[in-house]
Amino acid sequence: MSDKEKTTQARGREDLYGTSTEEMYRGTLSFMRRKYSRELVDVDVAVTGIPFDTATSNRPGSRFGPRGIRAASTNLAWTRLDDWGFDAFEQLAVVDYGDCEFDHGMPQSIPEQIQKHAAGILSQDVALLSLGGDHFVTYPLLKAHAEVHGPVSLIHFDAHSDTWEDTDDRIDHGTMFFRAVEDGIVLADRSIQIGLRTYNENDCGFNILKAPWVHEQGIKAVVEEVKRIVGGNECYLTFDIDCLDPSMAPGTGTPVIGGLTTHQAQQILRGLAGINLVGMDLVEVAPAYDVGEITSLAGATLALEMLYLYASRPSA
């Protein structure tokens, strides 16, 4: 690669496929050094940031999550992930679409703006990997996906259920899956929540694998349960970084001890190869509370695992 190409991957890359090296400490911070583009012809997946965090119930700051994840991804962009047996970027044309824009001064309009942002990408037959932002952003993202795919199965990694009852006009990162089930856009009986370790008597009919169950039964059992419940359904994967134990992901708004390790999370995702994945997000990275950027790195790595998982789907 020429010196010019090495310094301009995010802006000057012509071929959307392949992996190439660039110094980790410099350059434009696109996700995985992919080209920044809003031209979606011949694109398979668009990565977009949703820098919204005013629905959080504790510590704000995940509006800086997309930036932190992009910066950490430079540690990963020099070669393919180990153990998958292929390079996802040889199979998928991926661009960084930049961030969703919305007016913080008009908070009630933001969910619709996020939904329209996602719908505009999906309407061009392009899949979406979204980087939050707090977990509320998954709700308008799910609505946009349901417009294309109909009701989907949800694979949800989290410390919290996010199924607390709520009214339709509130914007809260702990209630949106209650609303998604009420709206009929998520099939609760064919969906699964993994890593939960906080109490909520209202499960909305979701299948739940709590964190102690994951620790006791192991990675293989989790993978088997997910595949049994979700089956061949079209599914959406959402990963709240607080599913991880705060010793491995302190940079988040509502940390809870007893969570999954990065190894467990990574191996569960790899075990899900072949699921019918149609959309995905990684949320709740809040760099201001991080230590040595380990949360951002975990978020970037798990988001990259999702791209590999998407590349492994049956229709790929």
Contacts in CASP RR format, 6 or more apart in sequence:
PFRMAT RR
TARGET T0000
AUTHOR 0000-0000-0000
METHOD contacts of the structure
MODEL  1
MSDKEKTTQARGREDLYGTSTEEMYRGTLSFMRRKYSRELVDVDVAVTGI
PFDTATSNRPGSRFGPRGIRAASTNLAWTRLDDWGFDAFEQLAVVDYGDC
EFDHGMPQSIPEQIQKHAAGILSQDVALLSLGGDHFVTYPLLKAHAEVHG
PVSLIHFDAHSDTWEDTDDRIDHGTMFFRAVEDGIVLADRSIQIGLRTYN
ENDCGFNILKAPWVHEQGIKAVVEEVKRIVGGNECYLTFDIDCLDPSMAP
GTGTPVIGGLTTHQAQQILRGLAGINLVGMDLVEVAPAYDVGEITSLAGA
TLALEMLYLYASRPSA
1 20 0 8 1.000
1 21 0 8 1.000
5 12 0 8 1.000
5 13 0 8 1.000
5 20 0 8 1.000
6 20 0 8 1.000
6 21 0 8 1.000
6 22 0 8 1.000
6 23 0 8 1.000
7 22 0 8 1.000
7 26 0 8 1.000
7 27 0 8 1.000
8 28 0 8 1.000
9 20 0 8 1.000
9 22 0 8 1.000
9 27 0 8 1.000
9 28 0 8 1.000
9 30 0 8 1.000
9 33 0 8 1.000
9 34 0 8 1.000
9 35 0 8 1.000
10 27 0 8 1.000
10 28 0 8 1.000
10 29 0 8 1.000
10 30 0 8 1.000
10 33 0 8 1.000
10 34 0 8 1.000
10 35 0 8 1.000
10 36 0 8 1.000
10 96 0 8 1.000
11 28 0 8 1.000
11 35 0 8 1.000
11 36 0 8 1.000
12 35 0 8 1.000
13 33 0 8 1.000
13 34 0 8 1.000
13 35 0 8 1.000
16 34 0 8 1.000
16 35 0 8 1.000
16 42 0 8 1.000
16 43 0 8 1.000
16 93 0 8 1.000
16 94 0 8 1.000
16 95 0 8 1.000
17 89 0 8 1.000
17 90 0 8 1.000
17 92 0 8 1.000
17 93 0 8 1.000
18 87 0 8 1.000
18 89 0 8 1.000
18 90 0 8 1.000
19 77 0 8 1.000
19 78 0 8 1.000
19 79 0 8 1.000
19 80 0 8 1.000
19 87 0 8 1.000
19 89 0 8 1.000
19 90 0 8 1.000
20 33 0 8 1.000
21 77 0 8 1.000
21 78 0 8 1.000
21 79 0 8 1.000
22 33 0 8 1.000
22 74 0 8 1.000
22 77 0 8 1.000
22 78 0 8 1.000
24 74 0 8 1.000
24 75 0 8 1.000
24 77 0 8 1.000
24 78 0 8 1.000
25 74 0 8 1.000
28 36 0 8 1.000
29 67 0 8 1.000
29 70 0 8 1.000
29 71 0 8 1.000
29 73 0 8 1.000
29 74 0 8 1.000
30 36 0 8 1.000
30 70 0 8 1.000
30 96 0 8 1.000
30 98 0 8 1.000
31 47 0 8 1.000
31 69 0 8 1.000
31 70 0 8 1.000
31 73 0 8 1.000
31 96 0 8 1.000
31 131 0 8 1.000
31 300 0 8 1.000
31 303 0 8 1.000
32 47 0 8 1.000
32 73 0 8 1.000
32 76 0 8 1.000
32 77 0 8 1.000
32 89 0 8 1.000
32 94 0 8 1.000
32 96 0 8 1.000
32 300 0 8 1.000
32 304 0 8 1.000
33 73 0 8 1.000
33 74 0 8 1.000
33 77 0 8 1.000
34 47 0 8 1.000
34 89 0 8 1.000
34 94 0 8 1.000
34 95 0 8 1.000
34 96 0 8 1.000
35 95 0 8 1.000
35 96 0 8 1.000
36 95 0 8 1.000
36 96 0 8 1.000
36 97 0 8 1.000
36 98 0 8 1.000
37 43 0 8 1.000
37 95 0 8 1.000
37 96 0 8 1.000
37 97 0 8 1.000
38 97 0 8 1.000
38 98 0 8 1.000
39 95 0 8 1.000
40 46 0 8 1.000
40 95 0 8 1.000
40 97 0 8 1.000
40 121 0 8 1.000
40 124 0 8 1.000
40 126 0 8 1.000
42 93 0 8 1.000
43 93 0 8 1.000
43 94 0 8 1.000
43 95 0 8 1.000
43 124 0 8 1.000
43 126 0 8 1.000
44 92 0 8 1.000
44 93 0 8 1.000
44 94 0 8 1.000
44 126 0 8 1.000
44 127 0 8 1.000
45 92 0 8 1.000
45 93 0 8 1.000
45 94 0 8 1.000
45 95 0 8 1.000
45 126 0 8 1.000
45 127 0 8 1.000
45 128 0 8 1.000
45 129 0 8 1.000
45 307 0 8 1.000
45 310 0 8 1.000
46 94 0 8 1.000
46 95 0 8 1.000
46 96 0 8 1.000
46 97 0 8 1.000
46 121 0 8 1.000
46 126 0 8 1.000
46 127 0 8 1.000
46 128 0 8 1.000
46 129 0 8 1.000
47 94 0 8 1.000
47 95 0 8 1.000
47 96 0 8 1.000
47 97 0 8 1.000
47 98 0 8 1.000
47 129 0 8 1.000
47 130 0 8 1.000
47 131 0 8 1.000
47 303 0 8 1.000
48 96 0 8 1.000
48 97 0 8 1.000
48 98 0 8 1.000
48 99 0 8 1.000
48 100 0 8 1.000
48 117 0 8 1.000
48 118 0 8 1.000
48 121 0 8 1.000
48 128 0 8 1.000
48 129 0 8 1.000
48 130 0 8 1.000
48 131 0 8 1.000
49 66 0 8 1.000
49 97 0 8 1.000
49 98 0 8 1.000
49 99 0 8 1.000
49 100 0 8 1.000
49 130 0 8 1.000
49 131 0 8 1.000
49 132 0 8 1.000
49 133 0 8 1.000
50 66 0 8 1.000
50 99 0 8 1.000
50 100 0 8 1.000
50 114 0 8 1.000
50 117 0 8 1.000
50 130 0 8 1.000
50 131 0 8 1.000
50 132 0 8 1.000
50 133 0 8 1.000
50 137 0 8 1.000
50 141 0 8 1.000
50 281 0 8 1.000
51 62 0 8 1.000
51 63 0 8 1.000
51 64 0 8 1.000
51 65 0 8 1.000
51 66 0 8 1.000
51 67 0 8 1.000
51 99 0 8 1.000
51 100 0 8 1.000
51 132 0 8 1.000
51 133 0 8 1.000
52 63 0 8 1.000
52 100 0 8 1.000
52 102 0 8 1.000
52 110 0 8 1.000
52 114 0 8 1.000
52 132 0 8 1.000
52 133 0 8 1.000
52 134 0 8 1.000
52 136 0 8 1.000
52 137 0 8 1.000
53 60 0 8 1.000
53 61 0 8 1.000
53 62 0 8 1.000
53 63 0 8 1.000
53 133 0 8 1.000
53 134 0 8 1.000
53 286 0 8 1.000
54 60 0 8 1.000
54 104 0 8 1.000
54 107 0 8 1.000
54 134 0 8 1.000
54 171 0 8 1.000
55 134 0 8 1.000
55 135 0 8 1.000
55 136 0 8 1.000
55 171 0 8 1.000
55 172 0 8 1.000
55 173 0 8 1.000
55 174 0 8 1.000
56 62 0 8 1.000
56 134 0 8 1.000
56 173 0 8 1.000
56 253 0 8 1.000
56 254 0 8 1.000
57 172 0 8 1.000
57 173 0 8 1.000
57 174 0 8 1.000
57 254 0 8 1.000
58 253 0 8 1.000
58 254 0 8 1.000
59 252 0 8 1.000
59 253 0 8 1.000
59 254 0 8 1.000
59 286 0 8 1.000
59 289 0 8 1.000
60 134 0 8 1.000
60 253 0 8 1.000
60 286 0 8 1.000
61 253 0 8 1.000
61 286 0 8 1.000
61 287 0 8 1.000
61 288 0 8 1.000
61 289 0 8 1.000
62 132 0 8 1.000
62 133 0 8 1.000
62 134 0 8 1.000
62 252 0 8 1.000
62 253 0 8 1.000
62 283 0 8 1.000
62 284 0 8 1.000
62 285 0 8 1.000
62 286 0 8 1.000
63 133 0 8 1.000
64 286 0 8 1.000
64 287 0 8 1.000
64 288 0 8 1.000
65 131 0 8 1.000
65 132 0 8 1.000
65 133 0 8 1.000
65 285 0 8 1.000
65 286 0 8 1.000
65 287 0 8 1.000
65 296 0 8 1.000
66 99 0 8 1.000
66 131 0 8 1.000
66 132 0 8 1.000
66 133 0 8 1.000
67 287 0 8 1.000
68 285 0 8 1.000
68 287 0 8 1.000
68 293 0 8 1.000
68 296 0 8 1.000
68 300 0 8 1.000
69 131 0 8 1.000
69 282 0 8 1.000
69 285 0 8 1.000
69 296 0 8 1.000
69 299 0 8 1.000
69 300 0 8 1.000
69 303 0 8 1.000
70 96 0 8 1.000
70 131 0 8 1.000
70 300 0 8 1.000
71 293 0 8 1.000
71 296 0 8 1.000
72 293 0 8 1.000
72 296 0 8 1.000
72 297 0 8 1.000
72 299 0 8 1.000
72 300 0 8 1.000
73 300 0 8 1.000
73 303 0 8 1.000
73 304 0 8 1.000
75 297 0 8 1.000
75 300 0 8 1.000
76 300 0 8 1.000
76 301 0 8 1.000
76 304 0 8 1.000
80 86 0 8 1.000
80 87 0 8 1.000
80 88 0 8 1.000
80 89 0 8 1.000
81 88 0 8 1.000
81 304 0 8 1.000
81 305 0 8 1.000
81 308 0 8 1.000
83 270 0 8 1.000
84 270 0 8 1.000
84 273 0 8 1.000
84 308 0 8 1.000
84 312 0 8 1.000
86 311 0 8 1.000
88 94 0 8 1.000
88 304 0 8 1.000
88 307 0 8 1.000
88 308 0 8 1.000
88 310 0 8 1.000
88 311 0 8 1.000
91 311 0 8 1.000
91 316 0 8 1.000
92 307 0 8 1.000
92 310 0 8 1.000
92 311 0 8 1.000
94 307 0 8 1.000
97 121 0 8 1.000
100 113 0 8 1.000
100 114 0 8 1.000
100 117 0 8 1.000
100 118 0 8 1.000
101 113 0 8 1.000
101 117 0 8 1.000
102 109 0 8 1.000
102 110 0 8 1.000
102 113 0 8 1.000
102 114 0 8 1.000
103 109 0 8 1.000
103 110 0 8 1.000
103 113 0 8 1.000
104 110 0 8 1.000
107 171 0 8 1.000
108 169 0 8 1.000
108 171 0 8 1.000
110 171 0 8 1.000
111 136 0 8 1.000
111 139 0 8 1.000
111 140 0 8 1.000
111 171 0 8 1.000
112 140 0 8 1.000
114 137 0 8 1.000
114 140 0 8 1.000
114 141 0 8 1.000
115 140 0 8 1.000
115 141 0 8 1.000
115 143 0 8 1.000
115 144 0 8 1.000
116 144 0 8 1.000
118 128 0 8 1.000
118 130 0 8 1.000
118 140 0 8 1.000
118 141 0 8 1.000
118 144 0 8 1.000
118 145 0 8 1.000
119 144 0 8 1.000
119 147 0 8 1.000
120 144 0 8 1.000
121 128 0 8 1.000
122 128 0 8 1.000
122 144 0 8 1.000
122 145 0 8 1.000
122 147 0 8 1.000
122 148 0 8 1.000
123 148 0 8 1.000
127 278 0 8 1.000
127 279 0 8 1.000
127 310 0 8 1.000
128 141 0 8 1.000
128 145 0 8 1.000
128 279 0 8 1.000
128 280 0 8 1.000
129 279 0 8 1.000
129 280 0 8 1.000
129 281 0 8 1.000
129 282 0 8 1.000
129 303 0 8 1.000
129 306 0 8 1.000
129 307 0 8 1.000
129 310 0 8 1.000
130 137 0 8 1.000
130 141 0 8 1.000
130 280 0 8 1.000
130 281 0 8 1.000
130 282 0 8 1.000
130 283 0 8 1.000
131 281 0 8 1.000
131 282 0 8 1.000
131 283 0 8 1.000
131 285 0 8 1.000
131 303 0 8 1.000
132 281 0 8 1.000
132 282 0 8 1.000
132 283 0 8 1.000
132 284 0 8 1.000
132 285 0 8 1.000
133 283 0 8 1.000
133 284 0 8 1.000
133 285 0 8 1.000
134 173 0 8 1.000
134 283 0 8 1.000
134 284 0 8 1.000
135 158 0 8 1.000
135 162 0 8 1.000
135 173 0 8 1.000
135 174 0 8 1.000
135 176 0 8 1.000
135 238 0 8 1.000
135 240 0 8 1.000
135 283 0 8 1.000
135 284 0 8 1.000
136 171 0 8 1.000
136 172 0 8 1.000
136 173 0 8 1.000
136 174 0 8 1.000
136 176 0 8 1.000
137 281 0 8 1.000
137 283 0 8 1.000
138 176 0 8 1.000
138 177 0 8 1.000
138 238 0 8 1.000
138 281 0 8 1.000
138 283 0 8 1.000
139 176 0 8 1.000
139 177 0 8 1.000
139 179 0 8 1.000
139 180 0 8 1.000
141 236 0 8 1.000
141 281 0 8 1.000
142 152 0 8 1.000
142 154 0 8 1.000
142 180 0 8 1.000
142 185 0 8 1.000
142 186 0 8 1.000
142 236 0 8 1.000
143 183 0 8 1.000
143 185 0 8 1.000
145 152 0 8 1.000
145 185 0 8 1.000
145 236 0 8 1.000
145 278 0 8 1.000
145 279 0 8 1.000
146 152 0 8 1.000
146 183 0 8 1.000
146 184 0 8 1.000
146 185 0 8 1.000
148 278 0 8 1.000
149 234 0 8 1.000
149 278 0 8 1.000
150 185 0 8 1.000
150 234 0 8 1.000
151 184 0 8 1.000
151 185 0 8 1.000
151 186 0 8 1.000
151 187 0 8 1.000
152 185 0 8 1.000
152 186 0 8 1.000
152 187 0 8 1.000
152 233 0 8 1.000
152 234 0 8 1.000
152 235 0 8 1.000
152 236 0 8 1.000
152 278 0 8 1.000
153 186 0 8 1.000
153 187 0 8 1.000
153 190 0 8 1.000
153 191 0 8 1.000
153 192 0 8 1.000
153 229 0 8 1.000
153 230 0 8 1.000
153 231 0 8 1.000
153 233 0 8 1.000
153 234 0 8 1.000
153 235 0 8 1.000
153 236 0 8 1.000
154 177 0 8 1.000
154 180 0 8 1.000
154 186 0 8 1.000
154 187 0 8 1.000
154 188 0 8 1.000
154 191 0 8 1.000
154 192 0 8 1.000
154 193 0 8 1.000
154 206 0 8 1.000
154 235 0 8 1.000
154 236 0 8 1.000
154 238 0 8 1.000
155 191 0 8 1.000
155 192 0 8 1.000
155 194 0 8 1.000
155 226 0 8 1.000
155 230 0 8 1.000
155 235 0 8 1.000
155 236 0 8 1.000
155 237 0 8 1.000
155 238 0 8 1.000
155 272 0 8 1.000
155 275 0 8 1.000
156 162 0 8 1.000
156 177 0 8 1.000
156 191 0 8 1.000
156 192 0 8 1.000
156 193 0 8 1.000
156 194 0 8 1.000
156 206 0 8 1.000
156 238 0 8 1.000
156 240 0 8 1.000
157 193 0 8 1.000
157 194 0 8 1.000
157 195 0 8 1.000
157 237 0 8 1.000
157 238 0 8 1.000
157 239 0 8 1.000
157 240 0 8 1.000
157 243 0 8 1.000
157 260 0 8 1.000
157 265 0 8 1.000
158 193 0 8 1.000
158 194 0 8 1.000
158 195 0 8 1.000
158 196 0 8 1.000
158 238 0 8 1.000
158 239 0 8 1.000
158 240 0 8 1.000
158 242 0 8 1.000
158 243 0 8 1.000
159 195 0 8 1.000
159 196 0 8 1.000
159 197 0 8 1.000
159 198 0 8 1.000
159 211 0 8 1.000
159 240 0 8 1.000
159 242 0 8 1.000
159 243 0 8 1.000
159 254 0 8 1.000
159 255 0 8 1.000
159 256 0 8 1.000
159 259 0 8 1.000
160 174 0 8 1.000
160 196 0 8 1.000
160 198 0 8 1.000
160 200 0 8 1.000
160 240 0 8 1.000
160 242 0 8 1.000
160 254 0 8 1.000
160 256 0 8 1.000
161 177 0 8 1.000
161 193 0 8 1.000
161 196 0 8 1.000
161 198 0 8 1.000
161 200 0 8 1.000
161 202 0 8 1.000
161 203 0 8 1.000
161 204 0 8 1.000
161 206 0 8 1.000
161 208 0 8 1.000
162 173 0 8 1.000
162 174 0 8 1.000
162 175 0 8 1.000
162 176 0 8 1.000
162 177 0 8 1.000
162 178 0 8 1.000
162 240 0 8 1.000
163 174 0 8 1.000
163 175 0 8 1.000
163 177 0 8 1.000
163 178 0 8 1.000
163 181 0 8 1.000
163 200 0 8 1.000
163 202 0 8 1.000
163 203 0 8 1.000
163 204 0 8 1.000
163 206 0 8 1.000
164 172 0 8 1.000
164 174 0 8 1.000
164 175 0 8 1.000
164 178 0 8 1.000
164 200 0 8 1.000
164 202 0 8 1.000
165 175 0 8 1.000
165 178 0 8 1.000
165 202 0 8 1.000
166 172 0 8 1.000
166 174 0 8 1.000
166 175 0 8 1.000
166 178 0 8 1.000
166 179 0 8 1.000
168 179 0 8 1.000
173 284 0 8 1.000
177 186 0 8 1.000
177 204 0 8 1.000
177 206 0 8 1.000
178 202 0 8 1.000
178 204 0 8 1.000
180 186 0 8 1.000
181 188 0 8 1.000
181 204 0 8 1.000
181 205 0 8 1.000
181 206 0 8 1.000
186 236 0 8 1.000
187 233 0 8 1.000
188 204 0 8 1.000
188 205 0 8 1.000
188 206 0 8 1.000
189 205 0 8 1.000
189 207 0 8 1.000
190 229 0 8 1.000
190 230 0 8 1.000
190 231 0 8 1.000
190 233 0 8 1.000
191 206 0 8 1.000
191 207 0 8 1.000
191 229 0 8 1.000
191 230 0 8 1.000
191 235 0 8 1.000
192 206 0 8 1.000
192 207 0 8 1.000
192 208 0 8 1.000
192 209 0 8 1.000
192 225 0 8 1.000
192 226 0 8 1.000
192 229 0 8 1.000
192 230 0 8 1.000
193 206 0 8 1.000
193 207 0 8 1.000
193 208 0 8 1.000
193 209 0 8 1.000
194 209 0 8 1.000
194 214 0 8 1.000
194 222 0 8 1.000
194 226 0 8 1.000
194 243 0 8 1.000
194 260 0 8 1.000
194 268 0 8 1.000
195 209 0 8 1.000
195 210 0 8 1.000
195 211 0 8 1.000
195 214 0 8 1.000
195 243 0 8 1.000
195 259 0 8 1.000
195 260 0 8 1.000
196 208 0 8 1.000
196 209 0 8 1.000
196 210 0 8 1.000
196 211 0 8 1.000
197 210 0 8 1.000
197 211 0 8 1.000
197 212 0 8 1.000
197 256 0 8 1.000
197 258 0 8 1.000
197 259 0 8 1.000
198 256 0 8 1.000
207 225 0 8 1.000
207 229 0 8 1.000
209 222 0 8 1.000
209 225 0 8 1.000
211 258 0 8 1.000
211 259 0 8 1.000
211 260 0 8 1.000
214 222 0 8 1.000
214 260 0 8 1.000
214 264 0 8 1.000
218 264 0 8 1.000
219 264 0 8 1.000
219 267 0 8 1.000
219 268 0 8 1.000
219 271 0 8 1.000
222 268 0 8 1.000
223 268 0 8 1.000
223 271 0 8 1.000
223 272 0 8 1.000
226 268 0 8 1.000
226 272 0 8 1.000
226 275 0 8 1.000
227 272 0 8 1.000
227 275 0 8 1.000
230 275 0 8 1.000
231 275 0 8 1.000
231 276 0 8 1.000
232 275 0 8 1.000
232 276 0 8 1.000
233 276 0 8 1.000
234 276 0 8 1.000
234 278 0 8 1.000
235 275 0 8 1.000
235 276 0 8 1.000
235 277 0 8 1.000
235 278 0 8 1.000
236 277 0 8 1.000
236 278 0 8 1.000
236 279 0 8 1.000
236 280 0 8 1.000
237 277 0 8 1.000
237 279 0 8 1.000
237 280 0 8 1.000
237 281 0 8 1.000
237 306 0 8 1.000
237 309 0 8 1.000
238 280 0 8 1.000
238 281 0 8 1.000
238 283 0 8 1.000
239 265 0 8 1.000
239 280 0 8 1.000
239 281 0 8 1.000
239 282 0 8 1.000
239 283 0 8 1.000
239 299 0 8 1.000
239 302 0 8 1.000
239 303 0 8 1.000
239 306 0 8 1.000
240 252 0 8 1.000
240 283 0 8 1.000
240 284 0 8 1.000
241 249 0 8 1.000
241 251 0 8 1.000
241 252 0 8 1.000
241 282 0 8 1.000
241 283 0 8 1.000
241 284 0 8 1.000
241 285 0 8 1.000
241 295 0 8 1.000
241 298 0 8 1.000
241 299 0 8 1.000
241 302 0 8 1.000
242 249 0 8 1.000
242 252 0 8 1.000
242 253 0 8 1.000
242 254 0 8 1.000
242 255 0 8 1.000
242 256 0 8 1.000
242 284 0 8 1.000
243 259 0 8 1.000
243 260 0 8 1.000
243 265 0 8 1.000
244 259 0 8 1.000
244 260 0 8 1.000
244 261 0 8 1.000
244 262 0 8 1.000
244 265 0 8 1.000
244 298 0 8 1.000
245 257 0 8 1.000
245 258 0 8 1.000
245 259 0 8 1.000
245 260 0 8 1.000
245 261 0 8 1.000
246 252 0 8 1.000
246 255 0 8 1.000
246 256 0 8 1.000
246 257 0 8 1.000
246 259 0 8 1.000
247 257 0 8 1.000
248 261 0 8 1.000
248 262 0 8 1.000
248 294 0 8 1.000
248 295 0 8 1.000
248 298 0 8 1.000
249 255 0 8 1.000
249 262 0 8 1.000
249 285 0 8 1.000
249 294 0 8 1.000
249 295 0 8 1.000
249 298 0 8 1.000
249 299 0 8 1.000
250 289 0 8 1.000
250 290 0 8 1.000
250 291 0 8 1.000
250 294 0 8 1.000
250 295 0 8 1.000
251 285 0 8 1.000
251 286 0 8 1.000
251 287 0 8 1.000
251 288 0 8 1.000
251 289 0 8 1.000
251 290 0 8 1.000
251 291 0 8 1.000
251 295 0 8 1.000
252 284 0 8 1.000
252 285 0 8 1.000
252 286 0 8 1.000
252 289 0 8 1.000
252 295 0 8 1.000
253 284 0 8 1.000
253 286 0 8 1.000
253 289 0 8 1.000
254 284 0 8 1.000
260 268 0 8 1.000
262 298 0 8 1.000
262 301 0 8 1.000
262 302 0 8 1.000
265 298 0 8 1.000
265 302 0 8 1.000
266 301 0 8 1.000
266 302 0 8 1.000
266 305 0 8 1.000
269 302 0 8 1.000
269 305 0 8 1.000
269 306 0 8 1.000
269 309 0 8 1.000
270 305 0 8 1.000
270 308 0 8 1.000
270 309 0 8 1.000
272 309 0 8 1.000
273 308 0 8 1.000
273 309 0 8 1.000
273 312 0 8 1.000
274 309 0 8 1.000
274 312 0 8 1.000
274 313 0 8 1.000
274 314 0 8 1.000
275 309 0 8 1.000
275 313 0 8 1.000
276 313 0 8 1.000
276 314 0 8 1.000
276 315 0 8 1.000
277 306 0 8 1.000
277 309 0 8 1.000
277 310 0 8 1.000
277 313 0 8 1.000
279 310 0 8 1.000
280 303 0 8 1.000
280 306 0 8 1.000
280 309 0 8 1.000
280 310 0 8 1.000
282 299 0 8 1.000
282 302 0 8 1.000
282 303 0 8 1.000
282 306 0 8 1.000
285 295 0 8 1.000
285 296 0 8 1.000
285 299 0 8 1.000
286 295 0 8 1.000
287 293 0 8 1.000
287 295 0 8 1.000
287 296 0 8 1.000
289 295 0 8 1.000
290 296 0 8 1.000
310 316 0 8 1.000
END
